[in-house]
């Protein structure tokens, strides 16, 4: 399993979704879509994204 780090080259905003995708061996676009759906329909706050942005280190 890959370490949870934000990549320098596969970022859209901060690289959080890309980091999660690499960690769990998924496509980044799938994780991005799931995160948008969670924000819109499950009430997951954008604060979770910001928190992960702060917590997950850069590559």
Jmol script that loads the backbone (N, CA, C; Angstrom):
load data "model"
ATOM      1  N   UNK A   1       0.834  -1.175   0.000  1.00  0.00           N
ATOM      2  CA  UNK A   1       0.000   0.000   0.000  1.00  0.00           C
ATOM      3  C   UNK A   1       0.889   1.251   0.000  1.00  0.00           C
ATOM      4  N   UNK A   2       0.521   2.226  -0.779  1.00  0.00           N
ATOM      5  CA  UNK A   2       1.294   3.462  -0.877  1.00  0.00           C
ATOM      6  C   UNK A   2       1.068   4.335   0.362  1.00  0.00           C
ATOM      7  N   UNK A   3       2.059   5.138   0.702  1.00  0.00           N
ATOM      8  CA  UNK A   3       1.871   6.054   1.839  1.00  0.00           C
ATOM      9  C   UNK A   3       0.886   7.165   1.466  1.00  0.00           C
ATOM     10  N   UNK A   4       0.270   7.747   2.462  1.00  0.00           N
ATOM     11  CA  UNK A   4      -0.701   8.812   2.248  1.00  0.00           C
ATOM     12  C   UNK A   4       0.027  10.149   2.184  1.00  0.00           C
ATOM     13  N   UNK A   5       0.390  10.554   0.977  1.00  0.00           N
ATOM     14  CA  UNK A   5       1.054  11.835   0.736  1.00  0.00           C
ATOM     15  C   UNK A   5       0.402  12.487  -0.475  1.00  0.00           C
ATOM     16  N   UNK A   6       0.352  13.819  -0.460  1.00  0.00           N
ATOM     17  CA  UNK A   6      -0.217  14.566  -1.582  1.00  0.00           C
ATOM     18  C   UNK A   6       0.829  14.691  -2.675  1.00  0.00           C
ATOM     19  N   UNK A   7       0.524  14.201  -3.882  1.00  0.00           N
ATOM     20  CA  UNK A   7       1.501  14.264  -4.970  1.00  0.00           C
ATOM     21  C   UNK A   7       1.694  15.694  -5.457  1.00  0.00           C
ATOM     22  N   UNK A   8       2.828  15.944  -6.048  1.00  0.00           N
ATOM     23  CA  UNK A   8       3.125  17.291  -6.551  1.00  0.00           C
ATOM     24  C   UNK A   8       2.554  17.524  -7.947  1.00  0.00           C
ATOM     25  N   UNK A   9       2.291  16.474  -8.713  1.00  0.00           N
ATOM     26  CA  UNK A   9       1.922  16.672 -10.109  1.00  0.00           C
ATOM     27  C   UNK A   9       0.483  16.311 -10.462  1.00  0.00           C
ATOM     28  N   UNK A  10      -0.225  15.555  -9.677  1.00  0.00           N
ATOM     29  CA  UNK A  10      -1.584  15.116 -10.017  1.00  0.00           C
ATOM     30  C   UNK A  10      -2.595  15.811  -9.106  1.00  0.00           C
ATOM     31  N   UNK A  11      -2.591  17.144  -9.134  1.00  0.00           N
ATOM     32  CA  UNK A  11      -3.457  17.925  -8.263  1.00  0.00           C
ATOM     33  C   UNK A  11      -4.494  18.681  -9.082  1.00  0.00           C
ATOM     34  N   UNK A  12      -5.667  18.852  -8.489  1.00  0.00           N
ATOM     35  CA  UNK A  12      -6.645  19.758  -9.052  1.00  0.00           C
ATOM     36  C   UNK A  12      -6.710  20.990  -8.157  1.00  0.00           C
ATOM     37  N   UNK A  13      -6.918  20.781  -6.858  1.00  0.00           N
ATOM     38  CA  UNK A  13      -6.889  21.888  -5.904  1.00  0.00           C
ATOM     39  C   UNK A  13      -5.695  21.711  -4.972  1.00  0.00           C
ATOM     40  N   UNK A  14      -5.754  20.681  -4.141  1.00  0.00           N
ATOM     41  CA  UNK A  14      -4.682  20.484  -3.168  1.00  0.00           C
ATOM     42  C   UNK A  14      -4.050  19.105  -3.246  1.00  0.00           C
ATOM     43  N   UNK A  15      -4.615  18.202  -4.011  1.00  0.00           N
ATOM     44  CA  UNK A  15      -4.064  16.871  -4.132  1.00  0.00           C
ATOM     45  C   UNK A  15      -4.599  15.877  -3.119  1.00  0.00           C
ATOM     46  N   UNK A  16      -5.632  16.253  -2.379  1.00  0.00           N
ATOM     47  CA  UNK A  16      -6.179  15.363  -1.346  1.00  0.00           C
ATOM     48  C   UNK A  16      -6.822  14.136  -1.982  1.00  0.00           C
ATOM     49  N   UNK A  17      -7.650  14.332  -2.976  1.00  0.00           N
ATOM     50  CA  UNK A  17      -8.315  13.199  -3.626  1.00  0.00           C
ATOM     51  C   UNK A  17      -7.307  12.295  -4.327  1.00  0.00           C
ATOM     52  N   UNK A  18      -6.301  12.889  -4.910  1.00  0.00           N
ATOM     53  CA  UNK A  18      -5.256  12.105  -5.557  1.00  0.00           C
ATOM     54  C   UNK A  18      -4.476  11.280  -4.542  1.00  0.00           C
ATOM     55  N   UNK A  19      -4.224  11.846  -3.372  1.00  0.00           N
ATOM     56  CA  UNK A  19      -3.520  11.119  -2.319  1.00  0.00           C
ATOM     57  C   UNK A  19      -4.335   9.930  -1.831  1.00  0.00           C
ATOM     58  N   UNK A  20      -5.624  10.146  -1.635  1.00  0.00           N
ATOM     59  CA  UNK A  20      -6.508   9.059  -1.190  1.00  0.00           C
ATOM     60  C   UNK A  20      -6.598   7.991  -2.274  1.00  0.00           C
ATOM     61  N   UNK A  21      -6.673   8.412  -3.530  1.00  0.00           N
ATOM     62  CA  UNK A  21      -6.745   7.451  -4.635  1.00  0.00           C
ATOM     63  C   UNK A  21      -5.488   6.594  -4.712  1.00  0.00           C
ATOM     64  N   UNK A  22      -4.339   7.210  -4.570  1.00  0.00           N
ATOM     65  CA  UNK A  22      -3.084   6.437  -4.597  1.00  0.00           C
ATOM     66  C   UNK A  22      -3.000   5.475  -3.417  1.00  0.00           C
ATOM     67  N   UNK A  23      -3.446   5.930  -2.266  1.00  0.00           N
ATOM     68  CA  UNK A  23      -3.373   5.098  -1.056  1.00  0.00           C
ATOM     69  C   UNK A  23      -4.193   3.829  -1.206  1.00  0.00           C
ATOM     70  N   UNK A  24      -5.397   3.948  -1.797  1.00  0.00           N
ATOM     71  CA  UNK A  24      -6.300   2.808  -1.919  1.00  0.00           C
ATOM     72  C   UNK A  24      -6.331   2.216  -3.315  1.00  0.00           C
ATOM     73  N   UNK A  25      -5.351   2.583  -4.152  1.00  0.00           N
ATOM     74  CA  UNK A  25      -5.186   2.029  -5.492  1.00  0.00           C
ATOM     75  C   UNK A  25      -6.458   2.190  -6.329  1.00  0.00           C
ATOM     76  N   UNK A  26      -6.917   3.425  -6.419  1.00  0.00           N
ATOM     77  CA  UNK A  26      -8.102   3.775  -7.198  1.00  0.00           C
ATOM     78  C   UNK A  26      -7.728   4.872  -8.187  1.00  0.00           C
ATOM     79  N   UNK A  27      -8.650   5.186  -9.087  1.00  0.00           N
ATOM     80  CA  UNK A  27      -8.452   6.313  -9.991  1.00  0.00           C
ATOM     81  C   UNK A  27      -8.779   7.595  -9.243  1.00  0.00           C
ATOM     82  N   UNK A  28      -8.014   8.634  -9.507  1.00  0.00           N
ATOM     83  CA  UNK A  28      -8.238   9.918  -8.850  1.00  0.00           C
ATOM     84  C   UNK A  28      -9.592  10.506  -9.238  1.00  0.00           C
ATOM     85  N   UNK A  29     -10.007  10.307 -10.487  1.00  0.00           N
ATOM     86  CA  UNK A  29     -11.294  10.851 -10.926  1.00  0.00           C
ATOM     87  C   UNK A  29     -12.456  10.196 -10.174  1.00  0.00           C
ATOM     88  N   UNK A  30     -12.324   8.931  -9.835  1.00  0.00           N
ATOM     89  CA  UNK A  30     -13.359   8.247  -9.068  1.00  0.00           C
ATOM     90  C   UNK A  30     -13.461   8.826  -7.665  1.00  0.00           C
ATOM     91  N   UNK A  31     -12.329   9.062  -7.039  1.00  0.00           N
ATOM     92  CA  UNK A  31     -12.322   9.636  -5.688  1.00  0.00           C
ATOM     93  C   UNK A  31     -12.859  11.062  -5.718  1.00  0.00           C
ATOM     94  N   UNK A  32     -12.513  11.812  -6.741  1.00  0.00           N
ATOM     95  CA  UNK A  32     -13.025  13.183  -6.869  1.00  0.00           C
ATOM     96  C   UNK A  32     -14.543  13.186  -7.017  1.00  0.00           C
ATOM     97  N   UNK A  33     -15.065  12.290  -7.842  1.00  0.00           N
ATOM     98  CA  UNK A  33     -16.508  12.195  -8.029  1.00  0.00           C
ATOM     99  C   UNK A  33     -17.201  11.799  -6.727  1.00  0.00           C
ATOM    100  N   UNK A  34     -16.650  10.815  -6.027  1.00  0.00           N
ATOM    101  CA  UNK A  34     -17.225  10.396  -4.752  1.00  0.00           C
ATOM    102  C   UNK A  34     -17.196  11.514  -3.720  1.00  0.00           C
ATOM    103  N   UNK A  35     -16.135  12.282  -3.698  1.00  0.00           N
ATOM    104  CA  UNK A  35     -16.052  13.365  -2.723  1.00  0.00           C
ATOM    105  C   UNK A  35     -17.072  14.457  -3.017  1.00  0.00           C
ATOM    106  N   UNK A  36     -17.282  14.762  -4.291  1.00  0.00           N
ATOM    107  CA  UNK A  36     -18.295  15.757  -4.655  1.00  0.00           C
ATOM    108  C   UNK A  36     -19.690  15.249  -4.297  1.00  0.00           C
ATOM    109  N   UNK A  37     -19.953  13.986  -4.568  1.00  0.00           N
ATOM    110  CA  UNK A  37     -21.257  13.413  -4.220  1.00  0.00           C
ATOM    111  C   UNK A  37     -21.481  13.404  -2.713  1.00  0.00           C
ATOM    112  N   UNK A  38     -20.441  13.112  -1.950  1.00  0.00           N
ATOM    113  CA  UNK A  38     -20.570  13.133  -0.490  1.00  0.00           C
ATOM    114  C   UNK A  38     -20.846  14.536   0.029  1.00  0.00           C
ATOM    115  N   UNK A  39     -20.226  15.521  -0.564  1.00  0.00           N
ATOM    116  CA  UNK A  39     -20.469  16.900  -0.146  1.00  0.00           C
ATOM    117  C   UNK A  39     -21.903  17.305  -0.472  1.00  0.00           C
ATOM    118  N   UNK A  40     -22.368  16.947  -1.654  1.00  0.00           N
ATOM    119  CA  UNK A  40     -23.695  17.374  -2.084  1.00  0.00           C
ATOM    120  C   UNK A  40     -24.836  16.608  -1.413  1.00  0.00           C
ATOM    121  N   UNK A  41     -24.704  15.306  -1.282  1.00  0.00           N
ATOM    122  CA  UNK A  41     -25.829  14.494  -0.842  1.00  0.00           C
ATOM    123  C   UNK A  41     -25.741  13.970   0.584  1.00  0.00           C
ATOM    124  N   UNK A  42     -24.550  13.788   1.103  1.00  0.00           N
ATOM    125  CA  UNK A  42     -24.422  13.221   2.446  1.00  0.00           C
ATOM    126  C   UNK A  42     -24.117  14.287   3.485  1.00  0.00           C
ATOM    127  N   UNK A  43     -23.980  15.521   3.054  1.00  0.00           N
ATOM    128  CA  UNK A  43     -23.739  16.598   4.003  1.00  0.00           C
ATOM    129  C   UNK A  43     -22.321  16.641   4.550  1.00  0.00           C
ATOM    130  N   UNK A  44     -21.422  15.928   3.918  1.00  0.00           N
ATOM    131  CA  UNK A  44     -20.025  15.979   4.354  1.00  0.00           C
ATOM    132  C   UNK A  44     -19.505  17.382   4.086  1.00  0.00           C
ATOM    133  N   UNK A  45     -18.953  17.971   5.077  1.00  0.00           N
ATOM    134  CA  UNK A  45     -18.527  19.361   4.977  1.00  0.00           C
ATOM    135  C   UNK A  45     -17.229  19.506   4.202  1.00  0.00           C
ATOM    136  N   UNK A  46     -17.054  20.659   3.617  1.00  0.00           N
ATOM    137  CA  UNK A  46     -15.791  20.970   2.960  1.00  0.00           C
ATOM    138  C   UNK A  46     -14.673  21.127   3.975  1.00  0.00           C
ATOM    139  N   UNK A  47     -15.056  21.288   5.246  1.00  0.00           N
ATOM    140  CA  UNK A  47     -14.037  21.365   6.304  1.00  0.00           C
ATOM    141  C   UNK A  47     -13.225  20.078   6.366  1.00  0.00           C
ATOM    142  N   UNK A  48     -13.849  18.940   6.045  1.00  0.00           N
ATOM    143  CA  UNK A  48     -13.118  17.671   6.040  1.00  0.00           C
ATOM    144  C   UNK A  48     -12.000  17.702   4.992  1.00  0.00           C
ATOM    145  N   UNK A  49     -12.291  18.278   3.825  1.00  0.00           N
ATOM    146  CA  UNK A  49     -11.286  18.411   2.775  1.00  0.00           C
ATOM    147  C   UNK A  49     -10.146  19.311   3.233  1.00  0.00           C
ATOM    148  N   UNK A  50     -10.518  20.436   3.839  1.00  0.00           N
ATOM    149  CA  UNK A  50      -9.507  21.379   4.323  1.00  0.00           C
ATOM    150  C   UNK A  50      -8.657  20.736   5.416  1.00  0.00           C
ATOM    151  N   UNK A  51      -9.278  19.989   6.292  1.00  0.00           N
ATOM    152  CA  UNK A  51      -8.538  19.299   7.352  1.00  0.00           C
ATOM    153  C   UNK A  51      -7.551  18.294   6.765  1.00  0.00           C
ATOM    154  N   UNK A  52      -7.996  17.525   5.780  1.00  0.00           N
ATOM    155  CA  UNK A  52      -7.092  16.573   5.132  1.00  0.00           C
ATOM    156  C   UNK A  52      -5.975  17.294   4.386  1.00  0.00           C
ATOM    157  N   UNK A  53      -6.276  18.446   3.826  1.00  0.00           N
ATOM    158  CA  UNK A  53      -5.273  19.255   3.140  1.00  0.00           C
ATOM    159  C   UNK A  53      -4.163  19.648   4.108  1.00  0.00           C
ATOM    160  N   UNK A  54      -4.540  19.963   5.335  1.00  0.00           N
ATOM    161  CA  UNK A  54      -3.573  20.356   6.344  1.00  0.00           C
ATOM    162  C   UNK A  54      -2.803  19.151   6.897  1.00  0.00           C
ATOM    163  N   UNK A  55      -3.504  18.031   7.088  1.00  0.00           N
ATOM    164  CA  UNK A  55      -2.922  16.873   7.771  1.00  0.00           C
ATOM    165  C   UNK A  55      -2.026  16.038   6.863  1.00  0.00           C
ATOM    166  N   UNK A  56      -2.434  15.838   5.609  1.00  0.00           N
ATOM    167  CA  UNK A  56      -1.670  14.976   4.694  1.00  0.00           C
ATOM    168  C   UNK A  56      -0.452  15.740   4.184  1.00  0.00           C
ATOM    169  N   UNK A  57       0.744  15.202   4.376  1.00  0.00           N
ATOM    170  CA  UNK A  57       1.962  15.924   3.953  1.00  0.00           C
ATOM    171  C   UNK A  57       2.157  15.884   2.443  1.00  0.00           C
ATOM    172  N   UNK A  58       2.956  16.823   1.966  1.00  0.00           N
ATOM    173  CA  UNK A  58       3.354  16.833   0.560  1.00  0.00           C
ATOM    174  C   UNK A  58       4.319  15.683   0.269  1.00  0.00           C
ATOM    175  N   UNK A  59       4.421  15.356  -0.980  1.00  0.00           N
ATOM    176  CA  UNK A  59       5.343  14.311  -1.423  1.00  0.00           C
ATOM    177  C   UNK A  59       6.776  14.789  -1.256  1.00  0.00           C
TER     178      UNK A  59
END
end "model"
wireframe off; spacefill off
backbone 0.3
color backbone group
